[in-house]
Amino acid sequence: MSWWTLISDVRRRSQAPALDSLLAGIGPDEDLAERMAWLERLLTWVRRDSPESRIRLILQILDRQPELRTRVAATLRSVLRETRALDLFAETGLPRAAGFFREAASRLIRRILPRPPAPRDLGELFDRFFPSPSDAAWLAALDDELLERIRTLWNHERGPAEPAWGELRADLEDALVLLASRIRVIGSSAPMRSRMAEGRLGDLPFQKLGPAVEVLVQHGRDGADTDIRASDLNYVRTLSDSGHAALDGILSRLEEAGVSMEVVYDVERLRAMLRRLELLLEAWGDPDLPPKRAAALLSELVQDNHTRRSLAELARNNLQLLARSIVERSAETGEHYIAHTRAEYAGLIRSALGGGVVTAFTALIKISLASLAVSAFLEGTLVGINYAVCFVTIQLLGFTLATKQPATTAPALARRMTGLRNPKAAEALVDEILVVIRSQTVAILGNLVTVFPMVLLLDWIWLHATGAHWMSPVKARTVLESVDIFRATFVFAACTGVLLWISSVIAAWADNGFALLQLRSALAANRPLQSLLGISRAGRFAVWLDHNVAGLAGNVSLGFLMGLVPQVAGFFGIALEIRHVTLSTGQVAGALAALGPVSLGNSGMLLLGVGLFGIGLINVTVSFGLALWVAIRARGVRAPERRVLYRILAGRLLRRPWILLLPTASPVPPDPESGPGSSGTTPRL
């Protein structure tokens, strides 16, 4: 005998007297509330360490004491006979409130406030009987032999007047009808019908489900032939499958027509109800359900109950699709910033050069605004307007601001993260990652190549026109100190990266709202707009705004975020400044024009270059990392697939680190919509 077995036997013998007292302390004639409390104490004792071992110990004690066995079995049956399971089947573990925010508030209230006792409602008592999520695991793990012994205990000396599972089956049938009725109402609402394939109301599977379940239950109660009941059951299951297919269609159209939080919540609510209906149909279709399957069904009810009580799970399930839609819309923008061919590479360089020219004006105007004697909020507003005008101008002229790339190119990468266990798909994605890195690098270099000399040129013009540099020596030294690597420069650069990512989320959100509200067609058909612009011009304006609303929202929001967030942070005593690589480079150029590079010396110029390089690296890394983190989770990319990707990427960089900057010929990556196995052969950078 092993030491562990010996210790276990000692523990069991030490616990047996307490268990004997617990088992003997109740009878079928006690008050129902007392029997419920007894059952709760018994289950609490069972789950302490090893539930299976403790249940075996209970059965051993009852086998040795026939009189106690009879009383415990009668007590268990009396609890089921005197309670109702309708809410357990049709309510427990399912979303109840109409709408995401009401459901979230309801769950929060249920977790904070105590609930009144409901001794005849098994659904309300379910939380007391199985309060831990781990209860689902040990219920499902009970073996067949133990479950058969539990069923034997349940039927021990059961009299003919005791209906046993009869009352439970009646509640199960009522739950089927109730669930089908709710599915019919929610699935046939106007927001759901507008997102389904066209058809008459009566053709919807949700409409057909209610009458079909009523017929099924009625035939079962009337004792219809087995073939008739089997046919009814198969028809209801077919309608349930059609309901799932309809929900999949709604989700696919959501990404095209815009995502509504309430619609997403209703889709998840309907899917949960359909799954519960299928679970109950299985129990209804087999009155002599094997004990193992009955335990599995009970385990699923416990798991559903804890899942549906969780605020985190509610947010995760409902926000994932919303996040994915935002990611998809960011990805559409990001595709334009990825240069695959040499022509695209050259075009990206030209647009980046133009972006640097525009940013030069913005950097100098920002310096002038900082010298105004106005309130902090007004200064932040003016700076925000300056930035917003700059970014929108860059967009309208077709230029590129490099640091806006990462937050949109990361989702474009994430949409390709499918089938990464396939080596070819993973290699192709690594190729694409390297293309993105090179595209962002050349865009940053293009911005900096023009912003620096452009600022010098503007300062030279200003000097000859006014006799003074654009920037005073005092302000110039302040600017140079702002990129000092021994200060909080890199922290501020990271905060700026966060703002860049937030602006991309706002852009995608605006694009989603534009599609959700169908503003393109609404603007095209708007009578006042047609009177102002004409019918054809109103239509073209609606199309133009549809194509550019994301960029406009992102650029304007980024401008005001960069202008106002530091002022708001300062109001709360937080020292926060903006460190944007292109703007900082332009301001440094103006400072060097005012002071001269000789004032810094060789070491000072080197540290200045390191500071600007670090700002750019952190801007890109933070915004890209946040966007990629959201994207891979919104698309459900699992950790094993990500590890495969990281391993291939690390190996490629260790062998050829220069590929981060130098173009190499490689096959075009697979189209994200065509699956992981496809690939092209057109050379790219």
C-alpha positions in Angstrom: 0.0 0.0 0.0 1.4 3.4 -1.0 1.9 6.3 1.4 -0.6 8.3 -0.6 -3.3 5.6 -0.3 -2.6 5.2 3.4 -2.9 9.0 3.9 -6.1 9.0 1.9 -7.7 6.2 3.9 -6.8 8.1 7.1 -8.4 11.2 5.8 -11.5 9.4 4.8 -11.9 7.7 8.2 -11.4 11.1 9.9 -14.0 12.7 7.7 -16.5 9.9 7.9 -18.1 10.8 11.2 -18.8 14.4 10.0 -20.3 13.0 6.8 -22.4 10.5 8.8 -23.8 13.4 10.7 -24.5 15.4 7.6 -26.3 12.6 5.8 -28.4 11.7 8.8 -29.4 15.3 9.5 -32.3 15.5 7.0 -35.4 13.7 5.9 -38.1 14.0 3.1 -40.6 15.4 5.5 -38.5 18.4 6.5 -39.3 21.9 5.2 -38.2 22.5 1.6 -35.9 25.3 2.5 -34.2 23.0 5.0 -33.8 20.3 2.4 -32.3 22.8 0.0 -29.8 24.1 2.6 -28.9 20.4 3.3 -28.3 19.7 -0.3 -26.1 22.8 -0.7 -24.0 21.8 2.4 -23.7 18.3 0.9 -22.4 19.6 -2.5 -20.1 22.0 -0.7 -18.5 19.0 1.1 -18.3 17.0 -2.1 -16.3 19.7 -4.1 -13.7 20.4 -1.4 -10.8 18.4 -3.0 -11.6 15.3 -5.1 -15.4 15.2 -5.9 -15.3 11.8 -7.4 -13.6 10.2 -4.3 -16.0 12.0 -2.0 -19.1 10.8 -3.9 -17.7 7.3 -3.7 -17.3 7.7 0.1 -20.9 8.9 0.4 -22.2 5.8 -1.6 -20.1 3.5 0.6 -21.6 4.9 3.8 -25.1 4.6 2.3 -24.5 1.0 1.2 -23.6 0.1 4.8 -26.7 1.8 6.2 -29.8 0.7 4.3 -32.2 2.9 6.4 -30.1 6.0 5.8 -29.8 5.1 2.1 -33.6 5.0 1.8 -34.0 8.4 3.6 -31.4 10.2 1.5 -32.8 8.8 -1.8 -36.4 9.9 -0.8 -35.1 13.4 0.2 -33.3 13.9 -3.1 -36.5 12.9 -5.0 -38.6 15.1 -2.9 -36.5 18.1 -3.7 -37.0 17.6 -7.4 -40.7 16.8 -7.0 -41.4 20.0 -5.1 -39.4 22.4 -7.3 -39.7 23.7 -10.8 -36.9 23.5 -13.5 -38.4 25.8 -16.2 -36.1 28.7 -15.4 -33.2 26.3 -15.1 -33.7 25.1 -18.6 -34.9 28.3 -20.3 -33.2 31.1 -18.3 -30.1 29.9 -16.4 -27.0 30.8 -18.3 -28.7 32.7 -21.1 -28.6 36.5 -21.7 -31.8 38.0 -20.4 -31.8 41.7 -20.9 -32.7 43.2 -24.3 -29.5 44.9 -25.4 -25.8 44.7 -24.7 -25.7 47.6 -22.2 -28.8 46.5 -20.3 -27.4 43.0 -20.1 -24.0 44.3 -18.8 -25.8 46.4 -16.2 -28.0 43.4 -15.2 -25.0 41.2 -14.7 -23.2 43.8 -12.6 -26.2 44.3 -10.4 -26.6 40.5 -9.9 -23.0 40.3 -8.8 -23.3 43.2 -6.3 -26.7 42.9 -4.8 -28.1 39.9 -3.0 -31.1 38.1 -4.6 -34.2 37.1 -2.7 -34.6 33.4 -2.0 -36.7 31.3 -4.4 -36.9 27.9 -2.8 -39.1 26.4 -5.5 -37.0 27.6 -8.5 -34.1 25.3 -9.4 -32.7 28.0 -11.7 -32.2 30.5 -8.9 -30.7 27.7 -6.7 -28.3 26.6 -9.4 -25.8 29.2 -8.3 -25.9 28.0 -4.8 -25.5 24.3 -5.8 -22.7 24.9 -8.3 -21.0 28.2 -7.4 -17.6 27.5 -9.1 -16.8 27.3 -12.8 -14.7 24.2 -11.9 -17.9 22.3 -11.1 -18.5 21.8 -14.8 -15.2 19.9 -15.1 -15.7 17.4 -12.3 -19.3 16.7 -13.3 -18.2 15.9 -16.8 -15.3 13.7 -15.5 -17.5 11.3 -13.5 -17.1 7.8 -14.9 -19.9 5.5 -16.1 -19.7 3.1 -13.1 -20.1 5.9 -10.6 -22.9 7.6 -12.5 -24.8 4.2 -12.6 -24.4 3.9 -8.9 -25.8 7.4 -8.4 -28.8 6.5 -10.6 -29.4 3.4 -8.6 -29.4 5.5 -5.4 -31.9 7.8 -7.0 -34.3 4.9 -7.8 -33.8 3.2 -4.5 -37.2 2.1 -3.1 -39.0 4.6 -5.4 -42.7 4.2 -5.0 -45.2 4.2 -7.8 -46.6 7.6 -6.6 -43.2 9.2 -7.1 -42.9 10.5 -10.7 -39.1 10.8 -10.5 -38.1 12.5 -13.8 -41.7 13.1 -14.9 -42.0 16.6 -13.5 -38.6 17.4 -14.9 -39.7 16.4 -18.4 -42.8 18.6 -18.2 -40.6 21.6 -17.4 -38.3 20.6 -20.2 -41.1 20.7 -22.7 -42.3 24.0 -21.4 -38.8 25.3 -21.8 -38.6 24.2 -25.4 -41.8 26.1 -26.2 -40.6 29.2 -24.3 -37.2 29.2 -26.0 -38.7 28.8 -29.4 -41.1 31.7 -28.8 -38.3 34.0 -27.8 -36.1 33.0 -30.7 -39.1 33.7 -33.0 -39.6 37.2 -31.6 -35.9 38.3 -31.5 -35.0 36.7 -34.9 -37.9 38.4 -36.7 -37.2 41.9 -35.4 -36.6 44.7 -38.0 -32.8 45.1 -37.3 -32.4 41.3 -37.9 -34.6 41.0 -40.9 -32.9 44.0 -42.6 -29.6 42.1 -42.5 -30.9 38.8 -43.7 -31.4 37.6 -47.3 -34.6 38.9 -48.8 -37.7 36.8 -48.3 -41.1 36.8 -46.7 -41.5 36.9 -43.0 -43.0 33.4 -42.9 -40.0 32.0 -44.7 -37.6 32.8 -41.9 -36.4 29.8 -40.0 -37.0 31.7 -36.7 -40.6 32.1 -37.6 -41.1 28.4 -38.5 -39.3 27.2 -35.3 -42.0 28.2 -32.8 -44.9 26.3 -34.4 -42.6 23.3 -35.2 -41.6 23.0 -31.5 -45.2 23.3 -30.3 -46.2 20.4 -32.7 -43.3 18.4 -31.4 -44.2 18.8 -27.8 -47.9 18.2 -28.4 -47.2 14.9 -30.3 -45.0 13.8 -27.4 -47.6 14.5 -24.8 -50.3 12.8 -26.9 -48.1 9.7 -27.2 -47.8 9.8 -31.0 -46.0 7.1 -32.9 -42.2 7.0 -32.7 -41.8 7.7 -36.4 -43.9 10.8 -36.1 -42.0 12.1 -33.2 -38.6 11.3 -34.9 -39.8 13.2 -38.0 -40.9 16.2 -35.8 -37.5 16.2 -34.0 -35.5 16.1 -37.2 -37.5 19.0 -38.6 -36.9 21.1 -35.6 -33.2 20.3 -35.7 -33.1 21.3 -39.4 -34.7 24.6 -38.6 -32.2 25.2 -35.8 -29.4 24.5 -38.3 -31.0 27.0 -40.7 -31.1 29.5 -37.9 -27.4 29.2 -37.4 -26.8 29.7 -41.1 -29.0 32.8 -41.0 -27.0 34.2 -38.2 -23.8 33.5 -40.1 -25.2 35.4 -43.0 -26.1 38.4 -40.7 -22.5 38.5 -39.4 -21.0 38.4 -42.9 -23.2 41.3 -43.9 -22.4 43.2 -40.8 -18.8 43.8 -42.0 -20.2 45.3 -45.2 -23.0 47.3 -43.8 -21.5 48.4 -40.5 -21.6 46.8 -37.1 -24.2 47.7 -34.5 -23.5 46.6 -30.9 -27.1 45.8 -30.3 -27.4 43.6 -33.4 -24.2 41.8 -32.5 -25.6 41.2 -29.0 -28.9 39.9 -30.4 -27.0 37.5 -32.8 -25.0 36.1 -29.8 -28.2 35.9 -27.8 -30.0 34.0 -30.5 -27.0 31.7 -31.0 -27.0 30.9 -27.3 -30.7 30.2 -27.3 -30.4 27.9 -30.3 -27.6 25.9 -28.6 -29.7 25.6 -25.5 -32.7 24.4 -27.6 -30.5 21.8 -29.2 -29.3 20.7 -25.8 -32.8 20.3 -24.5 -33.9 18.5 -27.7 -31.3 15.8 -27.0 -32.6 15.3 -23.5 -36.2 15.3 -24.7 -35.6 12.9 -27.6 -34.2 10.2 -25.3 -36.2 9.7 -22.1 -33.7 7.0 -21.0 -30.7 9.2 -21.5 -27.5 7.4 -20.4 -26.1 8.7 -17.1 -22.9 9.8 -18.7 -24.7 12.0 -21.2 -27.0 13.3 -18.5 -24.0 14.4 -16.5 -22.5 16.0 -19.6 -25.7 18.0 -20.1 -25.7 19.1 -16.5 -22.0 20.1 -16.9 -22.9 22.2 -19.9 -25.6 24.0 -18.0 -23.1 24.8 -15.2 -20.6 26.0 -17.7 -23.1 28.2 -19.6 -24.3 29.6 -16.3 -20.9 30.8 -15.3 -20.0 32.0 -18.8 -23.2 34.1 -19.1 -22.7 35.6 -15.6 -19.3 36.9 -16.5 -19.0 40.6 -17.6 -15.6 39.8 -19.2 -17.1 37.0 -21.3 -20.0 39.3 -22.4 -17.6 42.0 -23.4 -15.3 39.5 -25.1 -18.0 37.8 -27.2 -19.7 41.0 -28.3 -16.7 43.2 -28.8 -14.7 40.7 -30.8 -16.8 41.2 -33.9 -16.9 44.9 -33.5 -13.2 45.0 -33.1 -12.8 42.7 -36.2 -15.0 45.1 -38.2 -12.8 48.0 -37.2 -9.7 46.0 -37.9 -11.0 45.1 -41.4 -11.8 48.7 -42.2 -8.3 49.8 -40.9 -6.8 47.0 -43.1 -8.5 48.4 -46.2 -6.7 51.7 -45.6 -3.4 49.9 -44.6 -3.2 48.1 -47.9 -2.5 51.4 -49.6 0.6 51.9 -47.5 2.2 48.6 -48.4 4.5 48.7 -51.4 4.7 45.2 -53.1 6.0 46.2 -56.5 8.8 48.5 -57.6 6.3 51.0 -59.0 4.4 51.0 -55.6 7.8 51.5 -53.9 8.6 54.5 -56.0 5.1 55.9 -55.6 5.4 55.6 -51.8 8.7 57.5 -51.9 7.2 60.3 -53.9 4.2 60.6 -51.5 6.4 60.5 -48.5 8.5 63.3 -49.9 5.4 65.4 -50.4 4.3 64.6 -46.8 7.6 66.0 -45.5 7.1 69.3 -47.4 3.7 69.9 -45.9 4.9 68.9 -42.4 7.7 71.5 -42.6 5.1 74.3 -42.7 3.2 72.7 -39.8 6.4 72.4 -37.6 7.2 76.1 -38.0 3.6 77.2 -37.4 3.5 75.1 -34.2 6.6 77.0 -33.0 4.8 80.3 -33.6 1.7 79.2 -31.8 3.6 78.1 -28.7 4.9 81.7 -28.3 1.3 83.1 -28.1 0.2 84.5 -24.7 -3.1 82.6 -24.5 -4.6 80.0 -22.2 -3.3 76.4 -22.3 -6.7 75.1 -23.7 -6.8 77.7 -26.4 -3.2 77.0 -27.3 -3.9 73.3 -27.5 -6.9 74.0 -29.7 -4.9 76.1 -32.1 -2.1 73.5 -32.2 -4.7 70.8 -32.8 -6.2 72.8 -35.7 -2.7 73.3 -37.1 -2.0 69.6 -37.0 -5.4 68.6 -38.3 -5.1 71.0 -41.3 -1.7 69.6 -42.0 -2.8 65.9 -41.9 -5.9 66.5 -43.9 -3.9 68.5 -46.5 -1.5 65.5 -46.8 -4.5 63.2 -47.3 -6.2 65.3 -49.9 -2.9 65.8 -51.9 -2.3 62.1 -51.9 0.9 62.3 -49.8 2.0 60.1 -46.9 2.7 60.8 -43.2 4.9 57.9 -42.3 3.9 57.5 -38.6 0.2 57.0 -39.6 1.1 53.8 -41.5 1.8 51.3 -38.7 -1.7 51.5 -37.1 -3.3 50.6 -40.4 -0.7 48.3 -41.9 -0.8 46.0 -38.8 -4.5 45.1 -39.4 -3.7 44.5 -43.1 -1.1 42.0 -41.9 -3.5 40.4 -39.4 -6.1 39.7 -42.0 -3.5 37.4 -43.7 -3.0 35.4 -40.5 -5.0 32.4 -41.5 -3.7 28.8 -41.8 -0.3 29.7 -40.3 0.4 26.0 -39.5 0.9 25.7 -43.2 4.6 26.4 -43.8 4.0 28.1 -47.1 1.4 30.5 -45.7 3.7 31.3 -42.7 6.6 32.0 -45.0 4.5 34.2 -47.2 3.3 36.2 -44.2 6.9 36.7 -43.1 7.6 38.1 -46.5 4.7 40.4 -46.1 5.9 41.6 -42.7 9.3 42.4 -44.2 7.6 44.4 -47.0 5.6 46.3 -44.4 8.8 47.2 -42.4 10.6 48.3 -45.6 7.6 50.3 -46.7 7.4 52.1 -43.3 11.2 52.7 -43.3 11.2 54.3 -46.8 8.2 56.4 -45.9 9.9 57.8 -42.7 13.1 58.5 -44.7 11.1 60.2 -47.4 9.4 62.5 -44.8 12.7 63.3 -43.1 14.6 63.9 -46.4 12.3 66.7 -47.3 11.1 68.1 -44.0 14.7 69.0 -42.8 15.9 71.0 -45.9 12.4 72.5 -46.4 12.5 74.0 -42.9 15.9 75.3 -43.5 14.7 76.9 -46.8 11.7 78.5 -45.1 13.9 79.8 -42.3 16.3 81.3 -44.9 13.5 83.0 -46.7 12.1 84.4 -43.4 15.6 85.5 -42.4 16.0 87.5 -45.6 12.5 88.9 -45.3 12.6 90.0 -41.7 16.2 90.0 -40.6 15.7 87.3 -37.9 15.4 83.6 -37.7 12.0 82.0 -37.4 13.0 80.7 -34.0 14.6 82.7 -31.1 17.8 81.3 -29.6 15.9 80.5 -26.3 13.2 78.6 -28.1 15.8 76.8 -30.2 17.6 75.5 -27.1 14.3 74.4 -25.7 13.5 72.5 -28.9 16.9 70.8 -28.9 16.4 69.8 -25.2 13.1 68.2 -26.2 14.9 65.4 -28.1 17.5 64.9 -25.4 17.8 61.1 -24.9 18.5 61.6 -21.2 15.1 63.2 -20.6 11.6 61.7 -21.0 11.8 61.9 -24.8 11.2 58.3 -25.5 8.3 58.1 -23.0 6.7 61.0 -24.8 7.3 59.2 -28.1 5.6 56.1 -26.8 2.6 58.2 -25.7 2.5 59.7 -29.2 2.4 56.2 -30.6 -0.6 55.5 -28.5 -2.3 58.6 -29.9 -1.5 57.4 -33.4 -3.2 54.1 -32.8 -6.2 55.7 -31.1 -6.7 57.9 -34.2 -6.7 54.8 -36.4 -9.5 53.3 -34.2 -11.5 56.5 -34.5 -11.0 56.4 -38.3 -12.3 52.9 -38.5 -15.2 53.7 -36.1 -16.2 56.6 -38.3 -16.0 54.4 -41.4 -18.2 51.8 -39.6 -20.7 54.4 -38.6 -20.9 55.8 -42.1 -21.7 52.4 -43.4 -24.1 51.5 -40.6 -26.2 54.6 -41.0 -26.1 54.2 -44.8 -25.0 57.8 -45.1 -23.7 57.4 -48.7 -27.2 56.7 -50.1 -28.7 59.2 -47.6 -26.5 62.0 -48.7 -26.9 61.2 -52.4 -30.7 61.4 -52.0 -30.7 64.4 -49.7 -32.9 67.1 -51.2 -31.2 70.2 -49.6 -27.8 68.8 -50.7 -29.1 68.1 -54.2 -30.5 71.7 -54.4 -27.1 73.1 -53.3 -24.8 70.9 -55.5 -27.1 69.4 -58.1 -28.1 65.7 -58.3 -25.0 64.4 -60.0 -22.6 66.4 -57.8 -24.4 65.3 -54.7 -24.0 61.7 -55.7 -20.3 62.2 -56.4 -19.8 64.0 -53.1 -21.4 61.1 -51.3 -19.1 58.6 -53.0 -16.1 60.8 -52.3 -17.0 61.1 -48.6 -17.6 57.4 -48.4 -14.1 56.8 -49.7 -12.4 59.5 -47.5 -14.4 59.6 -44.3 -12.0 57.2 -42.5 -9.0 59.3 -43.4 -10.7 62.6 -42.5 -11.8 61.3 -39.1 -8.4 59.8 -38.4 -6.5 62.9 -39.4 -8.7 65.4 -37.6 -8.8 63.3 -34.5 -5.1 62.8 -34.5 -4.5 66.5 -34.8 -6.7 67.4 -31.9 -5.4 64.5 -29.8 -1.8 65.7 -30.3 -2.9 69.3 -29.5 -5.2 68.8 -26.6 -4.1 65.7 -24.7 -0.9 67.3 -23.4 -3.0 70.3 -22.1 -5.6 68.0 -20.5 -2.8 66.0 -18.9 -1.2 69.2 -17.6 -4.5 70.1 -16.0 -4.1 67.0 -13.8 -0.5 67.7 -13.1 0.9 65.2 -15.6 3.8 66.5 -17.7 3.1 65.1 -21.2 4.4 66.3 -24.5 4.2 65.2 -28.1 7.2 63.6 -29.8 6.4 62.9 -33.4 9.5 62.0 -35.5 8.6 64.1 -38.6 7.4 67.2 -36.6 10.4 66.9 -34.2 12.8 66.7 -37.1 11.3 69.8 -38.6 11.5 71.7 -35.3 15.1 70.5 -34.8 16.0 71.9 -38.3 14.6 75.3 -37.3 16.5 75.2 -34.1 19.8 74.4 -35.9 19.1 77.1 -38.4 18.8 79.6 -35.5 21.8 78.4 -33.4 24.0 76.7 -36.1 25.2 73.1 -35.8 28.6 74.3 -34.5 26.9 75.2 -31.2 26.4 71.5 -30.5 29.6 69.9 -31.5 30.1 66.4 -33.0 28.9 64.6 -29.9 25.9 66.8 -29.6 24.9 66.2 -33.2 25.3 62.4 -32.7 23.1 62.4 -29.6 20.6 64.5 -31.6 20.5 61.9 -34.3 20.0 59.1 -31.8 17.2 61.0 -30.2 15.3 61.5 -33.5 16.0 57.9 -34.5 14.6 56.6 -31.2 11.5 58.8 -31.5 10.7 57.4 -34.9 11.4 53.8 -33.8 9.2 54.1 -30.8 6.4 56.0 -32.6 6.2 53.1 -35.1 6.7 50.3 -32.7 4.0 51.3 -30.2 1.4 52.2 -32.8 2.1 49.1 -34.8 2.3 46.8 -31.8 -1.1 48.0 -30.4 -2.8 47.7 -33.7 -1.4 44.2 -34.3 -2.3 43.1 -30.8 -5.9 44.1 -31.3 -6.0 42.7 -34.9 -4.7 39.2 -34.1 -7.2 38.9 -31.2 -10.1 40.2 -33.2 -9.3 37.6 -35.9 -8.9 34.9 -33.4 -5.3 34.1 -34.2 -4.2 31.6 -31.6 -0.9 31.5 -29.7 0.5 28.4 -31.4 0.1 30.1 -34.8 1.7 33.2 -33.6 4.7 31.3 -32.3 5.2 29.6 -35.7 5.2 33.1 -37.2 7.7 34.5 -34.7 10.0 31.5 -35.1 10.2 31.9 -38.9 10.6 35.7 -38.7 13.5 35.4 -36.1 15.2 32.8 -38.2 15.0 34.9 -41.4 16.4 38.0 -39.6 19.3 36.1 -38.0 20.3 34.8 -41.4 19.8 38.0 -43.4 19.3 41.1 -41.2 19.8 43.5 -44.1 16.4 42.4 -45.6 14.8 44.9 -43.2 16.1 47.7 -45.4 17.1 46.2 -48.8 14.4 44.9 -51.2 14.6 41.3 -52.2 12.6 39.3 -54.8 10.1 36.9 -53.3 6.7 35.6 -54.3 3.6 37.6 -53.7 1.8 36.5 -50.5 -1.5 34.7 -50.7 -4.6 36.8 -50.9 -6.2 36.8 -47.5 -9.5 36.1 -49.0 -8.4 33.2 -51.2 -7.0 31.0 -48.4 -3.6 30.1 -47.1 -2.7 27.7 -49.8 -2.7 30.1 -52.8 0.3 32.1 -53.8 1.4 34.1 -56.8 4.7 34.3 -58.7 4.9 38.0 -59.6 8.2 39.5 -58.3 7.8 42.1 -55.7 10.1 44.0 -53.3 
